[in-house]
Amino acid sequence: MPSKDADDEIEVRCPECDAVVRVTVAEAERTNKAKCPNGHEVPLAKALG
């Protein structure tokens, strides 16, 4: 059974290496970026809301 927080995550792909990156909505809103497993910074647009 997925956790209740699973609905509060977004999934994006790294533009440099195409790795899947999952980040919580709260973190995305707070930082507007995510880090892929290979260490690349993935900018997130302010499309949440």
WOHUDA-V952831 format. One record per residue. RES is the residue in three letters. PSI is psi in whole degrees, -180 to 180 (NA if undefined). Layout:
res=<RES:RES>
psi=<PSI:PSI>
//
This chain:
res=<MET:PRO:SER:LYS:ASP:ALA:ASP:ASP:GLU:ILE:GLU:VAL:ARG:CYS:PRO:GLU:CYS:ASP:ALA:VAL:VAL:ARG:VAL:THR:VAL:ALA:GLU:ALA:GLU:ARG:THR:ASN:LYS:ALA:LYS:CYS:PRO:ASN:GLY:HIS:GLU:VAL:PRO:LEU:ALA:LYS:ALA:LEU:GLY>
psi=<128:151:160:-21:-8:-31:-17:19:149:155:126:167:141:129:-17:-42:0:19:149:132:128:134:146:153:-41:-44:-39:-43:-35:-43:-21:27:163:165:128:166:-20:6:2:145:129:111:141:134:156:66:6:140:NA>
//
